[in-house]
Amino acid sequence: MRVLQKLLFAVVMIAGLAVAASAQKDGQDRPPKDPPVVNPGTKPRPTPQPTPPKKPNYALVISDLGVTRYTV
């Protein structure tokens, strides 16, 4: 019984691999000789969004406090 299971498994595996190989063979199409060209037209570029000013982090604030405190 175990031999029949292994034999059936081997036959099913070989059939599955054959189907997978034929599917890959059909899927290998060549690209067209003249690919289509996409012309974006003459649209004006969008205006860039203004960047908000960066907030100082706490290390900079602490260092500024320390520098002003000890300078004469």
Backbone hydrogen bonds, N-H to C=O, Kabsch-Sander energy under -0.5 kcal/mol:
donor,donor_aa,acceptor,acceptor_aa,energy
5,Q,1,M,-1.8
6,K,2,R,-2.1
7,L,3,V,-2.4
8,L,4,L,-2.7
9,F,5,Q,-2.5
10,A,6,K,-2.3
11,V,7,L,-2.2
12,V,8,L,-2.4
13,M,9,F,-2.4
14,I,10,A,-2.4
15,A,11,V,-2.2
16,G,12,V,-2.3
17,L,13,M,-2.5
18,A,14,I,-2.1
19,V,15,A,-2.1
20,A,16,G,-2.3
21,A,17,L,-2.3
22,S,18,A,-2.1
23,A,19,V,-2.0
24,Q,20,A,-2.0
25,K,21,A,-2.0
26,D,22,S,-1.8
27,G,23,A,-1.2
28,Q,25,K,-0.7
29,D,27,G,-1.5
39,N,37,V,-0.6
43,K,41,G,-0.6
61,V,57,N,-1.7
62,I,58,Y,-2.8
63,S,59,A,-2.3
64,D,60,L,-2.2
65,L,61,V,-2.1
66,G,62,I,-2.3
67,V,63,S,-2.2
68,T,64,D,-2.1
69,R,65,L,-1.6
70,Y,66,G,-1.5
71,T,67,V,-1.0
